Every structure is written in C-alpha cells, then in structure tokens.
Amino acid sequence: MTADLLGVLLDSWDRNNRVLVNLLGALPPGGLEARALPGHPTVAQMLTHMAAVRLSLVQENAPEAARPVPEREWAPETDPDVIARNLNGSAAAVREAVRGRTGSGRMLDDRYDHPLLLIRTPIEWLAKPFNPSGREEEQNGLREWSWPLGALPSC
C-alpha cells in the first residue's frame, strides 16, 4: 500500500468521526436521552458504547496504541463535550494503531489480520442494528435514532 493511499483512508476515517461528532453537536435538547424504542439504549449510550468499542478493539489488536478503556461500556453520559472528547480520543487511538501497524508491516494481534480492518468494524457498526434479543422487531441502529430526532443523518 502506498503512503498516499493510507493517508486517504485515514483522512476518510477522520471525516467519518467528524460527521459523528457533528451529529452529536446537532442534537436538539433532550436528543441524548432519545431512544429508538422503549428499553433500548439512549443516543448517549450508543455513542459512549462506540467510543468504548473502538478503544477495546485497539487494546486487543494493537496494545502499543491503547488508551484506557472505560469501565462502563454503555455509560449514560449526558455531557456532549465529554462524549465528543471520548469519540475523538477513540478515533485517534484507532488511527494511531492503523498507521503504526501499517507502517511497521505488522498484522493485528487478535481479531483481524490486516490493520486496515480495524477501521472497517466501527464504521460497519453504525449500520448494524442494536438487537440484543435477536427478534427482528427490536432492531434499531444509528439510522433509526434519527426518526425520533426528526431527520436521517447523512455522511
């Protein structure tokens, strides 16, 4: 892989995170407490979960780039600035892990082989439904958050 292509992919990763942080900043009052369905995680919990998953993936796959993983993966954080810092920090950790492992020619340690696969999983996570029971009627992912909030997010 050329350095130019890696730079383009990492820039895309950074833009994806900026879109997510901008979405967080565009939430109306009460938006962090919104749920797609009763009993499902709030928007805040989904965002804190995403940051925690990113950090867990880095810790498992490229520990040299690891940062502390929060004790509570689904934390009900209500401060958008804290959530934004966590998203930005976890995105930076993924970026550092991918750049470091790609630059050294090392594969990832645990779940994946090529370092670029580390950025694929959190992006795919956005499109996957939250479905703890496995029942089709209980699916809700990021796109479904937007219905109670009034608009579909776009990238």
C-alpha positions in Angstrom: 0.0 0.0 0.0 1.4 3.4 -0.8 1.6 6.1 1.8 -0.8 8.2 -0.2 -3.5 5.6 -0.1 -3.0 5.1 3.6 -3.3 8.9 4.1 -6.5 9.0 2.1 -8.0 6.1 4.1 -7.1 7.7 7.4 -8.4 11.1 6.3 -11.7 9.3 5.5 -11.7 7.8 9.0 -11.2 11.3 10.5 -14.0 12.7 8.4 -16.3 9.8 9.5 -15.6 10.7 13.1 -16.2 14.4 12.5 -19.6 13.6 11.0 -20.4 11.6 14.1 -19.2 14.4 16.4 -21.1 17.0 14.3 -24.3 14.8 14.6 -23.8 14.9 18.4 -23.5 18.7 18.3 -26.6 19.0 16.2 -28.9 17.1 18.6 -31.8 19.1 19.9 -32.3 19.5 23.6 -33.1 16.0 25.0 -31.7 14.3 22.0 -29.1 12.4 24.0 -31.8 10.8 26.0 -33.8 9.7 22.9 -34.3 6.0 22.3 -35.4 4.4 19.1 -37.7 2.1 21.1 -38.6 1.8 24.8 -36.0 -0.2 26.7 -33.2 0.3 24.1 -30.1 2.4 24.7 -30.2 6.1 24.5 -28.3 8.0 21.9 -25.8 8.9 24.6 -25.3 5.3 25.5 -24.9 4.3 21.8 -22.2 7.0 21.4 -20.3 6.0 24.6 -20.6 2.4 23.5 -19.0 3.2 20.1 -16.1 5.0 21.8 -15.6 2.1 24.2 -15.7 -0.5 21.4 -13.1 1.5 19.4 -10.8 1.5 22.5 -11.4 -2.2 23.2 -10.5 -3.1 19.6 -7.3 -1.1 19.8 -6.4 -2.7 23.1 -7.0 -6.2 21.8 -5.3 -5.7 18.4 -2.6 -3.1 18.8 -1.9 -2.6 22.5 1.0 -0.2 21.8 -1.6 2.3 20.7 -4.1 1.5 23.5 -5.7 4.1 25.8 -7.7 3.4 28.9 -11.0 1.6 28.2 -14.0 2.9 30.2 -15.3 0.7 32.9 -18.9 1.2 31.7 -19.3 0.5 28.0 -22.9 1.8 27.8 -22.4 4.8 30.1 -25.3 7.2 30.2 -23.1 10.2 29.8 -25.1 13.4 29.4 -22.4 16.0 28.6 -22.0 16.3 24.9 -18.5 17.7 25.3 -17.4 14.6 27.2 -18.9 12.3 24.6 -17.2 14.3 21.8 -13.8 14.0 23.6 -14.3 10.3 24.0 -15.2 9.9 20.3 -12.3 12.0 19.2 -9.9 10.2 21.6 -11.0 6.7 20.5 -10.9 7.7 16.8 -7.3 9.0 17.3 -6.3 5.7 19.0 -7.7 3.7 16.0 -5.9 6.0 13.6 -2.6 5.6 15.6 -3.0 1.8 15.7 -3.6 1.5 11.9 -0.8 3.9 11.0 1.7 2.3 13.4 0.9 -1.3 12.4 0.7 -0.5 8.7 4.0 1.4 8.8 5.8 -1.4 10.6 4.3 -4.1 8.4 2.8 -5.8 11.5 -0.6 -7.5 11.4 -3.1 -7.1 14.2 -2.8 -9.3 17.3 -6.3 -10.6 17.9 -9.4 -10.5 15.8 -8.2 -9.3 12.5 -5.1 -9.7 10.4 -4.6 -6.5 8.3 -4.5 -3.2 10.2 -7.0 -1.5 7.9 -9.7 -3.9 9.1 -9.6 -2.1 12.4 -11.2 0.9 10.8 -13.8 -1.1 9.0 -15.5 -2.6 12.0 -16.5 0.7 13.8 -17.8 2.1 10.6 -19.9 -1.0 9.9 -21.1 -0.8 13.5 -23.1 2.3 12.5 -25.1 0.4 10.0 -25.9 -2.6 12.1 -29.0 -2.7 14.3 -28.9 -3.0 18.0 -30.7 -6.3 18.6 -29.9 -7.8 22.0 -32.8 -10.3 21.8 -32.4 -11.4 18.2 -36.0 -10.5 17.5 -36.4 -8.7 14.2 -38.9 -6.2 15.5 -36.4 -5.0 18.1 -33.7 -3.8 15.7 -32.6 -0.2 16.0 -29.3 1.2 14.8 -28.0 4.7 14.3 -30.3 5.4 11.3 -33.3 4.6 13.5 -32.2 7.2 16.1 -33.0 9.8 13.6 -36.7 9.1 13.5 -37.4 10.4 17.0 -35.0 13.3 16.3 -36.6 14.3 13.1 -34.1 13.7 10.3 -31.9 11.0 8.9 -28.2 11.5 9.4 -26.1 11.7 6.3 -22.4 11.3 5.7 
